[in-house]
Amino acid sequence: MLSTHGQDKKGFDFLDDQKALDEIFRMSLTESSAYPWLESMCLDIGHRLSGSPQAAEAVDYSFKLMTELGLEAQKQPVMVPHWVRGEKEVAFIQSSDGTKQEVQILALGGSVATSEEGFMAEVVEVETWEDLEALGREKLEGKIVFFNERMNPENIYTFHSYGHCVKHRWAGAVQASKYGAAGAIVRSLNLRIDKFPHTGSMTYDDALDSIPAAAISTADAETISALLEAGSKVEMMWKQSCATYPDVQSYNVIGEIKGSEFPDEIILLGGHLDSWDVGHGAHDDGAGVMQSLGVLELIKKLEYKPKRTIRVVFFMNEENGLRGATEYAAQSKLQSLNHVACIESDRGGFTPRGFHVEGNEALVQKILAFKPALEKYGVSQLEEGGSGADIGPLKTEDNVLIGFVPDSQRYFDYHHSPSDTFDAVNKRELELGVASMTALVYLMDKYGL
């Protein structure tokens, strides 16, 4: 229990913030349930692609956790896409001398299938949209366009490198289709060279043919590029059987602790419950939702009575549609809910570094002023910047959006790949994230926004 230093029973008004924060970190590192919660979801349920049976199971599991914590919990209905990968993708390349070798690919989320027997076509390597334009339809028609832009290793914050390259995954099939290409292969968004392909969302243009799209592992991307650079012709045999079905019913899962003085002022924490259908979705974003729920667990364990309502939201369908975030924002508007601050954890369960803050400038500066209180715990990177996809629709002129920022060096080793499994998450790092978010909530609740 956090000391009240003689304050009355109406609430906690700590005279020594540092002692309060010390207790938050101590308890998170000794009593948090975030790690076993994550273990159960990853190992008992597994990946949780929107519309899948596993996603439905995760909704029920999350609601159960919230009710067991004594939160006011609800399931908020939302219709979500239902894309299914089908049988494991098959691909191999053949060079000019006839040598064949298997390559590792994953269909991009939302992609169409190849024909049932697959197809074989020549591979043409590009890095930019300008490369496509320079080659033109004459050199691209009927070919497989291979987008091979490497993530820039010079950026310390690796999300900057990701942001520069992600357009090829998202719109590569559209751009390639303009020139009559038969398919689009995208280098996995990963700084490490390995054999794990990384999937992710993509789009089509109704005015153009929808061509198959897949990500290829960085190791295999390097192999193809080296063969082409050596002057070899490279052909690729490619088969995938994914399909899109009608939308299905799913849910956001919401739990809260009502504020004792200002219940209409909501401080929201959350992440997305869904994941891609490979690995366990442990870092992306099982860690984020369990860290968010872990904050409310700590508040309960510390017997802290928040002045403002502390709400946790497990958003559904961030990965391939953002339907949960859109629906939550729409319902919030209808109910005239006042989200004074929203914190999103969707950058993995690694060692905490800080928070990125955006929104009302006066509130941003108020939160940045908390930096001296948090630096002791390694949470020193409080700065203006982007927050998160799921809380983005909640932005107003009067509130602040906050993205939890863990160390980013290893995140893209796992992001959207089969290697994003429970064993990749470090228990202590996850718990430090819970404590860091709880500390920020405590400071915002105490001093107001």
C-alpha positions as CSV (number, residue, x, y, z in Angstrom):
1,M,0.0,0.0,0.0
2,L,1.3,3.5,-0.9
3,S,1.8,5.7,2.1
4,T,-0.7,8.6,2.4
5,H,1.6,10.6,4.8
6,G,-1.4,11.3,7.0
7,Q,-3.8,12.4,4.3
8,D,-7.5,11.7,4.8
9,K,-9.4,8.8,3.3
10,K,-10.9,10.7,0.4
11,G,-7.9,10.0,-1.8
12,F,-4.1,10.0,-1.9
13,D,-2.2,13.3,-2.2
14,F,1.4,12.2,-1.9
15,L,3.9,14.6,-0.4
16,D,6.8,12.8,-1.8
17,D,6.3,11.7,-5.5
18,Q,9.6,9.8,-5.6
19,K,8.6,7.5,-2.7
20,A,5.3,6.9,-4.5
21,L,7.1,6.1,-7.8
22,D,9.6,3.8,-6.0
23,E,6.7,1.8,-4.6
24,I,5.0,1.6,-8.0
25,F,8.2,0.1,-9.5
26,R,8.8,-2.2,-6.6
27,M,5.4,-3.6,-6.7
28,S,5.4,-4.0,-10.5
29,L,8.7,-5.9,-10.3
30,T,7.4,-8.2,-7.6
31,E,3.7,-8.6,-7.9
32,S,2.5,-7.8,-11.5
33,S,0.5,-10.4,-13.3
34,A,1.2,-9.0,-16.8
35,Y,3.7,-11.7,-17.7
36,P,1.6,-14.8,-16.7
37,W,-1.4,-13.2,-18.3
38,L,0.6,-12.8,-21.5
39,E,1.9,-16.4,-21.2
40,S,-1.6,-17.8,-21.0
41,M,-2.8,-15.8,-24.0
42,C,0.2,-16.7,-26.1
43,L,0.5,-20.4,-25.2
44,D,-3.1,-21.3,-24.6
45,I,-4.7,-19.2,-27.3
46,G,-1.9,-18.2,-29.7
47,H,-2.1,-15.7,-32.6
48,R,-5.3,-13.7,-32.8
49,L,-6.1,-12.5,-36.3
50,S,-9.3,-10.5,-36.6
51,G,-12.2,-12.7,-37.4
52,S,-10.5,-15.9,-36.3
53,P,-11.6,-18.3,-33.5
54,Q,-8.5,-17.4,-31.6
55,A,-9.5,-13.7,-31.6
56,A,-12.9,-14.6,-30.2
57,E,-11.3,-16.7,-27.5
58,A,-8.9,-13.8,-26.7
59,V,-11.9,-11.5,-26.2
60,D,-13.5,-13.9,-23.7
61,Y,-10.2,-14.3,-21.9
62,S,-9.6,-10.5,-21.7
63,F,-13.1,-9.9,-20.4
64,K,-12.6,-12.6,-17.7
65,L,-9.3,-11.0,-16.6
66,M,-10.9,-7.6,-16.3
67,T,-13.9,-8.9,-14.3
68,E,-11.7,-10.9,-12.0
69,L,-9.8,-7.7,-11.2
70,G,-13.0,-6.1,-10.2
71,L,-13.1,-3.6,-13.0
72,E,-16.3,-2.4,-14.6
73,A,-16.0,-4.4,-17.8
74,Q,-17.8,-4.5,-21.1
75,K,-17.5,-5.9,-24.6
76,Q,-18.1,-3.3,-27.3
77,P,-19.3,-4.9,-30.6
78,V,-17.5,-4.1,-33.8
79,M,-17.6,-5.8,-37.3
80,V,-14.1,-6.8,-38.5
81,P,-12.5,-8.2,-41.7
82,H,-12.1,-11.9,-42.0
83,W,-9.0,-12.8,-44.1
84,V,-7.6,-16.3,-43.9
85,R,-4.1,-17.3,-45.0
86,G,-5.0,-20.9,-45.9
87,E,-2.2,-23.5,-46.6
88,K,1.4,-22.5,-46.0
89,E,2.9,-20.5,-48.9
90,V,5.3,-22.3,-51.3
91,A,8.0,-20.6,-53.2
92,F,11.3,-21.3,-54.8
93,I,13.7,-19.5,-57.1
94,Q,15.6,-20.8,-60.2
95,S,18.7,-19.0,-61.5
96,S,20.1,-19.1,-65.1
97,D,22.2,-22.2,-64.4
98,G,19.1,-24.1,-63.4
99,T,19.8,-24.1,-59.7
100,K,16.7,-24.2,-57.6
101,Q,16.3,-23.2,-53.9
102,E,13.4,-22.7,-51.6
103,V,12.7,-19.2,-50.3
104,Q,10.6,-18.2,-47.3
105,I,7.6,-16.0,-48.0
106,L,4.4,-14.9,-46.2
107,A,1.3,-13.6,-48.0
108,L,0.5,-10.0,-47.0
109,G,-2.7,-9.5,-45.1
110,G,-5.5,-9.0,-47.5
111,S,-3.7,-10.4,-50.5
112,V,-5.5,-12.4,-53.1
113,A,-4.3,-16.0,-53.8
114,T,-2.3,-17.2,-56.8
115,S,-4.0,-19.9,-59.0
116,E,-4.4,-23.2,-57.3
117,E,-1.3,-24.6,-58.9
118,G,0.7,-21.4,-58.5
119,F,2.8,-19.7,-61.2
120,M,6.3,-19.0,-62.2
121,A,7.6,-15.7,-63.5
122,E,10.8,-13.7,-63.9
123,V,11.8,-11.5,-61.0
124,V,12.6,-7.8,-61.5
125,E,14.2,-5.9,-58.6
126,V,13.3,-2.3,-57.8
127,E,13.7,0.0,-54.8
128,T,11.4,3.0,-55.5
129,W,8.3,3.9,-57.4
130,E,10.6,5.8,-59.8
131,D,12.4,2.6,-60.6
132,L,9.0,1.2,-61.7
133,E,8.3,4.2,-63.9
134,A,11.8,4.0,-65.5
135,L,11.4,0.3,-66.4
136,G,7.8,0.7,-67.7
137,R,5.2,-1.8,-68.7
138,E,7.5,-3.3,-71.4
139,K,9.9,-4.6,-68.8
140,L,7.4,-5.4,-66.0
141,E,4.4,-6.9,-67.6
142,G,3.9,-10.5,-66.5
143,K,6.9,-10.3,-64.2
144,I,7.2,-10.4,-60.4
145,V,8.2,-7.1,-59.0
146,F,10.6,-7.5,-56.1
147,F,10.7,-4.4,-53.8
148,N,14.1,-4.5,-52.1
149,E,14.5,-1.3,-50.2
150,R,16.5,-2.1,-47.0
151,M,15.6,-0.5,-43.7
152,N,18.2,2.2,-42.9
153,P,20.5,0.9,-40.1
154,E,21.7,4.5,-39.3
155,N,18.6,5.5,-37.4
156,I,18.8,4.9,-33.7
157,Y,15.0,4.9,-33.4
158,T,14.2,2.1,-35.7
159,F,10.6,3.1,-36.3
160,H,11.9,5.9,-38.5
161,S,13.5,3.3,-40.8
162,Y,10.3,1.3,-40.8
163,G,8.2,4.4,-41.6
164,H,10.3,5.1,-44.7
165,C,9.9,1.6,-46.1
166,V,6.4,0.5,-45.2
167,K,4.8,2.1,-48.2
168,H,6.2,-0.8,-50.4
169,R,4.4,-3.3,-48.3
170,W,1.2,-1.3,-48.1
171,A,1.0,-0.2,-51.8
172,G,3.5,-2.2,-53.7
173,A,0.9,-4.4,-55.3
174,V,-1.0,-1.4,-56.5
175,Q,2.1,0.3,-58.0
176,A,3.2,-3.0,-59.7
177,S,-0.2,-3.6,-61.1
178,K,-0.1,-0.3,-62.9
179,Y,2.5,-1.8,-65.2
180,G,0.9,-5.2,-65.7
181,A,3.0,-7.1,-63.1
182,A,1.9,-10.7,-62.2
183,G,2.7,-10.2,-58.5
184,A,4.6,-8.2,-55.9
185,I,7.2,-9.5,-53.5
186,V,8.4,-7.1,-50.7
187,R,11.6,-7.4,-48.6
188,S,10.6,-8.0,-45.0
189,L,10.7,-5.0,-42.8
190,N,13.5,-6.2,-40.6
191,L,17.0,-4.9,-39.9
192,R,18.3,-8.4,-39.2
193,I,19.3,-10.8,-41.9
194,D,17.4,-14.0,-41.2
195,K,14.9,-16.5,-42.7
196,F,11.8,-15.3,-41.0
197,P,9.4,-13.4,-43.4
198,H,7.4,-10.6,-41.9
199,T,3.8,-10.2,-43.0
200,G,1.6,-7.0,-42.6
201,S,-1.3,-5.2,-44.2
202,M,-1.6,-4.1,-47.8
203,T,-4.2,-2.5,-50.1
204,Y,-5.6,-2.7,-53.6
205,D,-7.1,-0.2,-56.0
206,D,-10.5,-1.2,-57.4
207,A,-9.5,0.4,-60.7
208,L,-6.6,-2.0,-61.2
209,D,-6.1,-5.8,-61.3
210,S,-5.5,-7.3,-57.8
211,I,-2.3,-9.2,-57.9
212,P,-0.8,-11.5,-55.3
213,A,1.5,-9.9,-52.7
214,A,3.9,-11.4,-50.2
215,A,6.8,-10.6,-48.0
216,I,10.1,-12.5,-48.4
217,S,12.7,-13.0,-45.7
218,T,15.7,-10.7,-45.6
219,A,18.1,-13.6,-46.1
220,D,16.3,-14.7,-49.3
221,A,16.0,-11.1,-50.5
222,E,19.8,-10.8,-50.2
223,T,20.2,-14.1,-52.2
224,I,17.9,-12.9,-55.0
225,S,19.5,-9.5,-55.2
226,A,23.0,-11.0,-55.3
227,L,22.0,-13.3,-58.2
228,L,20.5,-10.5,-60.2
229,E,23.6,-8.3,-59.6
230,A,25.8,-11.1,-60.9
231,G,23.8,-11.1,-64.1
232,S,21.7,-14.2,-63.5
233,K,18.1,-14.3,-64.6
234,V,16.0,-15.3,-61.6
235,E,12.5,-16.9,-61.9
236,M,10.3,-17.6,-59.0
237,M,7.6,-20.2,-58.5
238,W,5.0,-18.9,-56.1
239,K,1.8,-20.4,-54.6
240,Q,-0.5,-19.1,-51.9
241,S,-4.1,-19.9,-51.1
242,C,-5.3,-16.9,-49.0
243,A,-8.9,-15.7,-49.2
244,T,-11.1,-12.9,-47.8
245,Y,-14.6,-13.7,-46.4
246,P,-17.5,-11.6,-45.2
247,D,-16.9,-9.4,-42.1
248,V,-17.6,-11.0,-38.7
249,Q,-18.7,-9.8,-35.3
250,S,-16.0,-9.1,-32.8
251,Y,-15.4,-6.8,-29.8
252,N,-13.3,-4.2,-28.2
253,V,-12.8,-5.2,-24.5
254,I,-13.1,-2.3,-22.0
255,G,-12.5,-2.1,-18.2
256,E,-12.3,0.8,-15.9
257,I,-11.8,2.1,-12.3
258,K,-14.2,5.1,-11.7
259,G,-12.6,8.3,-10.6
260,S,-13.3,9.5,-7.1
261,E,-13.5,13.2,-7.8
262,F,-13.6,13.7,-11.6
263,P,-15.2,10.5,-13.0
264,D,-16.1,12.2,-16.3
265,E,-12.4,12.8,-17.0
266,I,-10.9,9.6,-18.5
267,I,-7.3,8.6,-18.7
268,L,-7.2,5.7,-21.2
269,L,-4.6,3.0,-21.6
270,G,-4.6,0.4,-24.3
271,G,-3.2,-1.6,-27.1
272,H,-4.6,-4.0,-29.7
273,L,-5.8,-7.5,-28.9
274,D,-5.6,-8.8,-32.4
275,S,-2.3,-10.0,-34.0
276,W,-1.1,-11.5,-37.3
277,D,-1.7,-15.2,-37.7
278,V,2.0,-16.2,-37.3
279,G,3.9,-16.5,-34.1
280,H,2.0,-15.6,-30.9
281,G,1.7,-11.9,-31.4
282,A,3.6,-11.6,-28.1
283,H,5.4,-8.3,-28.7
284,D,2.8,-7.1,-31.2
285,D,0.7,-6.5,-29.3
286,G,0.1,-9.0,-26.5
287,A,2.7,-7.1,-24.4
288,G,0.9,-3.8,-24.9
289,V,-2.5,-5.0,-23.8
290,M,-1.2,-6.8,-20.8
291,Q,1.0,-3.9,-19.8
292,S,-2.1,-1.6,-20.0
293,L,-4.2,-4.0,-17.9
294,G,-1.3,-4.3,-15.5
295,V,-1.5,-0.6,-14.8
296,L,-5.0,-1.0,-13.4
297,E,-4.0,-4.1,-11.5
298,L,-1.2,-2.0,-9.8
299,I,-3.6,0.7,-8.9
300,K,-5.8,-1.9,-7.2
301,K,-2.9,-3.5,-5.4
302,L,-1.6,-0.2,-4.2
303,E,-5.0,0.8,-2.9
304,Y,-4.7,4.0,-4.8
305,K,-8.0,5.8,-5.4
306,P,-7.6,7.7,-8.6
307,K,-9.3,11.1,-8.9
308,R,-10.0,10.5,-12.6
309,T,-11.5,7.4,-14.3
310,I,-8.7,5.1,-15.4
311,R,-9.9,3.0,-18.4
312,V,-8.2,0.2,-20.3
313,V,-9.2,-0.7,-23.8
314,F,-8.1,-3.8,-25.8
315,F,-8.8,-2.7,-29.3
316,M,-9.7,-5.2,-32.0
317,N,-8.5,-5.2,-35.6
318,E,-5.6,-2.7,-35.5
319,E,-3.5,-4.9,-37.8
320,N,-5.8,-5.1,-40.9
321,G,-8.4,-2.4,-40.6
322,L,-8.4,-0.3,-37.4
323,R,-12.1,-1.1,-37.1
324,G,-11.9,-1.3,-33.3
325,A,-10.4,2.1,-32.9
326,T,-12.8,3.7,-35.3
327,E,-15.8,2.2,-33.6
328,Y,-14.6,3.1,-30.1
329,A,-14.1,6.7,-31.2
330,A,-17.5,6.8,-32.8
331,Q,-19.2,5.4,-29.7
332,S,-17.2,7.8,-27.5
333,K,-18.4,10.7,-29.5
334,L,-22.0,9.6,-29.2
335,Q,-21.6,9.3,-25.4
336,S,-19.7,12.6,-25.2
337,L,-16.9,10.9,-23.3
338,N,-14.0,13.1,-22.3
339,H,-10.7,11.4,-22.8
340,V,-8.3,13.9,-21.3
341,A,-5.3,11.7,-22.0
342,C,-4.8,8.4,-23.9
343,I,-1.7,6.2,-23.7
344,E,-1.0,3.4,-26.2
345,S,1.5,0.6,-25.8
346,D,2.2,-0.9,-29.3
347,R,5.9,-0.9,-29.7
348,G,6.9,-4.2,-28.0
349,G,7.6,-5.3,-24.4
350,F,11.2,-4.1,-24.3
351,T,13.1,-1.9,-21.8
352,P,11.2,1.4,-21.3
353,R,12.8,4.5,-22.7
354,G,10.1,7.1,-22.4
355,F,6.9,8.5,-24.0
356,H,6.1,10.4,-27.2
357,V,3.4,13.0,-26.6
358,E,1.2,15.0,-29.0
359,G,-1.9,17.1,-28.8
360,N,-2.9,20.2,-26.9
361,E,0.4,22.1,-26.5
362,A,-0.2,23.2,-22.9
363,L,-0.9,19.7,-21.9
364,V,2.1,18.3,-23.8
365,Q,4.4,20.7,-22.0
366,K,2.8,19.7,-18.6
367,I,3.6,16.0,-19.3
368,L,7.1,16.7,-20.5
369,A,7.7,18.5,-17.2
370,F,7.3,15.1,-15.5
371,K,10.6,14.0,-17.0
372,P,12.8,14.7,-13.8
373,A,10.5,12.4,-11.7
374,L,10.9,9.5,-14.2
375,E,14.5,9.7,-15.1
376,K,15.6,7.7,-12.1
377,Y,13.9,4.7,-13.7
378,G,15.5,5.1,-17.1
379,V,12.4,6.7,-18.5
380,S,14.1,9.8,-19.9
381,Q,12.9,10.2,-23.4
382,L,9.8,12.3,-22.9
383,E,9.5,14.3,-26.1
384,E,6.9,15.5,-28.7
385,G,6.1,12.9,-31.3
386,G,3.5,10.5,-32.7
387,S,1.4,8.4,-30.3
388,G,-0.4,5.4,-31.7
389,A,-2.8,4.2,-34.3
390,D,-5.6,3.0,-32.0
391,I,-5.8,6.2,-30.0
392,G,-5.4,8.5,-33.0
393,P,-9.1,8.8,-33.7
394,L,-9.6,10.2,-30.1
395,K,-7.5,13.2,-30.7
396,T,-9.1,16.6,-30.0
397,E,-8.0,20.2,-29.5
398,D,-8.2,19.7,-25.8
399,N,-6.6,16.4,-25.0
400,V,-3.2,14.7,-25.2
401,L,-2.2,11.4,-26.9
402,I,0.8,9.5,-25.6
403,G,2.8,6.6,-27.1
404,F,4.8,4.4,-24.7
405,V,8.3,4.1,-26.1
406,P,10.4,1.0,-25.2
407,D,13.9,0.4,-26.7
408,S,13.4,-0.2,-30.4
409,Q,16.6,-2.1,-31.4
410,R,15.1,-5.6,-31.4
411,Y,11.4,-4.8,-32.2
412,F,11.6,-5.4,-35.9
413,D,13.4,-8.7,-35.4
414,Y,10.0,-10.0,-34.3
415,H,7.3,-7.7,-35.7
416,H,4.7,-9.5,-37.8
417,S,6.8,-12.7,-38.0
418,P,6.7,-16.3,-36.8
419,S,9.5,-15.4,-34.3
420,D,7.1,-13.1,-32.3
421,T,6.6,-15.8,-29.7
422,F,6.2,-15.6,-25.9
423,D,9.7,-16.6,-25.2
424,A,10.9,-13.5,-27.0
425,V,9.4,-11.3,-24.2
426,N,11.6,-10.6,-21.1
427,K,9.6,-10.7,-17.9
428,R,11.5,-7.9,-16.2
429,E,11.4,-5.6,-19.2
430,L,7.6,-6.1,-19.5
431,E,7.1,-5.3,-15.8
432,L,9.2,-2.2,-16.1
433,G,6.9,-1.1,-18.8
434,V,3.9,-1.6,-16.6
435,A,5.6,0.5,-13.9
436,S,6.5,3.2,-16.3
437,M,3.0,3.6,-17.6
438,T,1.6,3.4,-14.0
439,A,4.0,6.2,-12.9
440,L,2.9,8.5,-15.7
441,V,-0.8,7.8,-14.9
442,Y,-0.2,8.5,-11.3
443,L,1.5,11.9,-12.1
444,M,-1.3,12.9,-14.5
445,D,-4.0,11.9,-12.1
446,K,-2.4,13.7,-9.2
447,Y,-1.6,17.0,-10.9
448,G,-4.5,17.0,-13.4
449,L,-4.6,17.9,-17.1
